């Protein structure tokens, strides 16, 4: 899904009351740029040839892994790729987010609902929802 962060996050936090977690990725600017270019290519392909969502073969999380693979991710399939609610556990245990905190603490500190609700309508929404997030060490994993 492509959209403005304020809308995508705000719908979930401020209207649906869903818990939303935001993590800083442990990756280099070059790897993040490479992944962004893969996403932009796929967005343009989907504009020309739309596809249907499918829980096992074409879901949000499966596609994130697929695009990360296209951008050079090293790693194998993990059952957590299919279970959206566990993807943060996968990212933690594969070193793709901050591992200096215990996972439960990192997850607790990455819940952004209160910050998103307080920032609703603010021009600096993106900065405000990130203000209290834990920082990430600069130990990069092999690929996105």
Secondary structure, DSSP 8 states (H G I E B T S, - for coil): ----HHHHHHIIIIIS----B---B---HHHHHHHHHHHHHHHHHHHHS----BTTTB-HHHHHHHHHHHTT------GGGT-GGGHHHHHHHTTSB--SS-HHHHHHHTB-HHHHHHTTT-TTHHHHHHTTS----S---S--
